[in-house]
Amino acid sequence: MERKDGNKTNSSRNCLQYEVPLGYSIEDIRPNGGIQKFRSAAYSNAPPLHSSNPPICKFFAIHCLSCVIYSRGSFIFPDHQPALHRSFSEEVAMLNEFFSDLIAEAYGIGDPVVPHRNWHIYSAMSGEGKPLMNGDDDGVTLEMCMTALEREKAAVFFKGSGKYRAQEMRNLSGISDIIPSHVICDFEFDPYGYSMNGIEGRGPAYSTVHVTPEDGFSYASYEAMGLDTGSVKLEDVVRRVLRCFSPGEFSIAVTCRGVARCRAVEDANVEGYTCQNIGNQELPGGWWVVYRNYSARNKECGVTTPPRP
């Protein structure tokens, strides 16, 4: 959850954005058990949506909340989710109760024939027609969900008998090189798993990483918000993230201002991967979300830095 803060160089102070760590819910169940280990590694800083909303609403009632965004990927084990998270429509109904004073829309992007490769977005805003972010803020949000990590890459995130600590995991994996200017606070889990939060020293940008490295269920997520694509090229960030994990499959959701900028995402290549699914969705305030799915095969399509308006 991120409350946007600020002035003409930052996001609107009355807009709330909440992203679930991609692909899984906080209560996911593995076929071979191990729920506590997985839950600790991937969701140390992600409280369930239904328990987060009451204090969030209480806080923002004082600050005249005018827009809300909630987004997540498809749950890998949807049939095992707890009440209020068994389907996106169930989550939407809950969110509508919390934000009844706002005008809400719910969207699903992806291929309905392949339900585990979809992106879900809930957007609610006041009737004043305010943009999601200030007009001078052209920051881009990048969200990546990766599965089937390469074993050698995933092995870095096993603590074992004190073999690796968080800083070593960060450096050995290459996470520290994704956006070198970010100040990182990270944590290793016992016996395996990793979580990281990074923030730009000067500016509103932040990034997060969550890794669950178990063979057969390996998963990593990366999110960066408020990226200034004038100084950080989106394609370079994606390339560095993939270098850290070498996933067999991954998805990307890019949120940016203006359809022309977002459609530029369609024109580049991710080497070694085939783009299998493409979807675009307009949000209130002139913002767009572009969603892509990839499998490790050939060089087909990918992500590039959107041009400035």
C-alpha positions in Angstrom: 0.0 0.0 0.0 1.3 3.4 -0.9 -0.2 6.7 -0.1 0.8 9.2 -2.7 2.0 12.4 -1.2 2.9 15.8 -2.3 2.9 18.7 -4.7 3.5 19.3 -8.4 6.5 17.0 -8.5 4.9 14.2 -6.5 1.6 12.3 -6.7 -1.7 13.6 -5.3 -1.9 13.4 -1.5 -5.5 12.2 -1.7 -4.9 9.1 -3.9 -4.4 5.6 -2.4 -2.8 2.8 -4.3 -2.6 -0.8 -2.9 -0.8 -3.6 -4.8 -1.0 -7.2 -3.7 2.3 -9.1 -4.2 1.8 -10.6 -7.6 0.5 -14.0 -8.2 -0.3 -15.3 -4.7 -2.5 -14.3 -1.8 -1.3 -14.0 1.8 -3.0 -17.3 2.6 -1.9 -19.4 -0.4 -1.6 -23.1 0.2 1.2 -25.2 -1.4 0.3 -28.7 -2.6 3.0 -30.1 -0.3 2.1 -27.8 2.6 4.5 -25.3 4.0 2.1 -22.4 4.2 3.8 -20.7 7.1 7.2 -20.6 5.4 5.8 -19.3 2.2 3.6 -16.8 3.9 6.5 -15.4 5.9 8.8 -15.1 2.9 6.5 -13.5 0.5 4.1 -11.5 2.6 6.0 -10.1 5.5 4.8 -6.6 4.7 1.5 -7.3 3.0 -1.5 -7.4 5.4 -4.7 -8.9 4.0 -6.9 -6.4 2.1 -9.9 -6.9 4.4 -7.9 -6.2 7.5 -6.0 -3.2 5.9 -9.0 -1.3 4.7 -10.6 -0.2 8.0 -7.5 1.7 9.3 -6.8 3.0 5.8 -10.4 4.4 5.5 -10.2 5.9 8.9 -7.0 7.6 8.2 -8.0 8.9 4.7 -11.4 10.1 5.9 -9.5 13.1 7.4 -7.6 13.7 4.1 -10.5 13.8 1.7 -9.6 10.6 -0.3 -10.5 11.1 -3.9 -9.1 8.0 -5.7 -8.2 4.4 -5.0 -6.4 1.8 -7.1 -6.1 -1.9 -6.1 -4.4 -4.3 -8.5 -3.2 -7.9 -8.5 -2.4 -10.8 -10.8 -4.2 -14.1 -10.9 -3.9 -16.4 -7.9 -2.1 -19.5 -8.7 -4.3 -21.5 -6.3 -7.6 -19.6 -6.5 -9.7 -22.5 -5.0 -7.6 -22.3 -1.7 -8.1 -18.6 -1.0 -9.9 -17.5 2.2 -13.2 -15.7 2.2 -13.2 -12.2 0.6 -10.4 -13.3 -1.7 -12.0 -16.3 -3.5 -12.7 -14.2 -6.6 -12.0 -10.7 -7.9 -15.8 -10.0 -7.8 -15.8 -10.8 -4.1 -13.0 -8.4 -3.5 -14.7 -5.7 -5.6 -17.9 -6.1 -3.5 -15.8 -5.6 -0.3 -14.0 -2.6 -1.7 -17.3 -1.0 -2.8 -18.5 -1.2 0.7 -15.4 0.6 2.0 -15.3 3.3 -0.7 -19.0 3.8 -1.3 -18.5 7.6 -1.7 -16.4 7.1 -4.8 -17.3 6.1 -8.3 -15.8 2.6 -8.9 -14.8 0.6 -11.9 -13.4 -3.0 -12.0 -11.3 -4.3 -14.9 -9.9 -7.6 -16.0 -7.0 -7.7 -18.6 -5.8 -10.8 -20.3 -7.1 -14.0 -22.0 -10.3 -15.4 -20.4 -9.3 -18.8 -21.8 -6.2 -18.8 -19.7 -7.4 -17.6 -16.3 -4.1 -17.7 -14.5 -2.7 -15.1 -16.9 -4.9 -12.1 -16.1 -4.5 -8.8 -14.3 -7.2 -7.3 -12.1 -7.6 -3.6 -11.4 -10.1 -1.8 -9.1 -10.2 1.9 -9.6 -12.4 4.3 -7.6 -12.5 8.1 -7.7 -14.5 11.0 -6.8 -17.0 12.6 -9.2 -14.7 15.7 -9.5 -12.9 14.0 -12.4 -9.5 14.6 -10.9 -6.6 12.7 -12.6 -5.1 9.8 -10.7 -1.9 11.8 -10.3 -0.9 15.4 -10.8 -0.6 16.5 -14.3 3.2 17.2 -14.0 3.9 13.7 -12.7 4.8 11.4 -15.6 6.0 8.6 -13.4 5.6 5.0 -14.6 4.6 2.0 -12.6 6.2 -1.4 -13.5 4.9 -4.6 -11.9 6.4 -8.0 -12.8 5.3 -11.6 -11.7 7.8 -14.4 -12.4 7.5 -18.1 -12.0 9.7 -21.2 -12.6 12.9 -19.4 -11.6 16.2 -20.8 -12.8 17.5 -23.2 -10.0 20.9 -21.6 -9.8 19.3 -18.1 -9.5 16.8 -19.3 -6.9 19.5 -21.1 -4.8 20.9 -17.7 -3.8 17.7 -17.2 -1.6 18.2 -20.2 0.6 19.6 -19.2 4.0 20.5 -22.7 4.9 22.9 -22.9 7.9 23.5 -19.2 7.8 25.1 -19.4 4.4 23.6 -16.2 3.0 22.3 -13.1 4.6 20.0 -10.4 3.0 22.9 -8.2 1.8 24.6 -11.2 0.2 21.4 -12.3 -1.4 20.9 -8.8 -2.8 24.4 -8.6 -4.2 24.8 -12.1 -5.5 21.4 -12.1 -7.3 22.0 -8.7 -8.8 19.0 -7.0 -7.1 21.3 -4.2 -6.0 22.0 -3.4 -9.6 18.3 -3.1 -10.8 18.1 0.6 -9.8 21.4 1.4 -8.1 20.2 4.7 -6.8 17.6 3.1 -4.6 18.3 2.9 -0.9 17.5 -0.7 0.1 16.1 -2.3 3.3 15.9 -6.1 2.9 15.4 -9.3 4.9 16.2 -13.0 4.5 13.9 -15.6 5.8 14.7 -18.9 7.5 15.1 -21.4 5.9 14.5 -19.6 2.6 12.9 -16.5 1.0 13.7 -12.8 0.6 11.9 -9.5 0.8 13.2 -6.0 -0.2 11.9 -2.4 -0.1 13.9 0.3 -1.9 13.3 4.0 -2.1 14.8 6.8 -4.3 17.1 9.0 -2.2 15.7 12.1 -4.0 12.2 11.6 -5.5 9.0 9.7 -5.1 10.1 6.4 -6.7 10.2 3.1 -4.8 10.7 -0.6 -5.5 9.9 -3.9 -3.9 11.0 -7.5 -4.4 9.5 -10.7 -2.9 11.1 -14.2 -3.6 10.0 -17.7 -2.7 12.6 -20.0 -4.2 11.4 -23.5 -3.5 11.9 -25.8 -6.5 8.6 -26.5 -8.2 6.9 -23.5 -6.7 9.5 -20.8 -7.2 8.2 -17.3 -7.6 9.5 -13.7 -7.6 7.7 -10.4 -7.9 9.2 -7.0 -8.7 7.4 -3.6 -8.5 8.7 -0.1 -9.1 6.4 3.0 -8.9 7.1 6.6 -9.8 9.9 5.8 -12.3 11.2 8.7 -14.2 11.8 7.2 -17.6 13.9 10.2 -18.5 16.6 9.0 -16.2 15.7 5.3 -15.8 15.0 3.3 -19.0 12.2 0.9 -18.5 13.7 -1.8 -20.8 16.9 -1.7 -18.8 15.0 -2.3 -15.6 13.1 -5.2 -17.1 16.4 -6.7 -18.4 18.1 -6.4 -15.0 15.2 -8.0 -13.2 15.1 -10.9 -15.6 18.9 -11.4 -15.2 18.3 -11.8 -11.4 15.8 -14.6 -11.7 15.7 -16.0 -15.3 12.1 -17.1 -15.0 10.4 -19.6 -17.2 7.3 -17.4 -17.4 6.6 -13.9 -16.4 4.0 -11.1 -16.8 4.4 -7.4 -16.9 1.8 -4.6 -16.1 2.9 -1.1 -17.0 0.9 1.9 -15.9 1.6 5.2 -17.5 -0.1 8.4 -18.6 -1.5 8.4 -22.2 -2.3 5.6 -24.5 0.5 6.5 -27.0 3.1 6.2 -24.3 1.8 2.8 -23.1 1.4 1.4 -26.6 5.1 2.0 -27.1 5.5 -1.0 -24.7 4.3 -3.2 -27.6 7.1 -2.3 -29.9 10.3 -3.7 -28.2 11.7 -7.2 -27.6 12.6 -9.3 -24.6 15.4 -11.5 -25.7 14.8 -15.2 -25.3 11.0 -14.8 -24.6 7.8 -15.1 -26.6 5.0 -12.6 -25.8 1.8 -14.7 -25.6 -0.8 -12.3 -24.4 -1.5 -8.6 -24.8 -4.0 -6.4 -23.2 -4.6 -2.7 -22.7 -7.0 -0.9 -20.3 -7.8 2.8 -19.9 -8.2 4.1 -16.4 -9.9 7.4 -15.3 -7.7 10.5 -15.5 -6.0 9.6 -18.8 -3.9 6.7 -17.4 -3.5 3.4 -19.1 -2.4 -0.1 -18.1 -0.6 -2.4 -20.6 -0.4 -6.1 -19.6 1.8 -8.7 -21.2 2.6 -12.4 -20.6 5.9 -14.1 -21.7 7.3 -17.6 -21.9 11.0 -18.4 -22.3 11.3 -19.2 -26.0 12.2 -16.8 -28.8 12.6 -13.1 -29.2 9.1 -11.9 -30.1 7.9 -8.8 -28.2 8.5 -6.9 -25.1 8.9 -3.6 -23.2 10.4 -0.3 -24.1 10.5 3.1 -22.4 7.3 5.0 -23.3 8.0 8.4 -25.0 7.2 11.5 -23.1 4.0 13.3 -24.2 
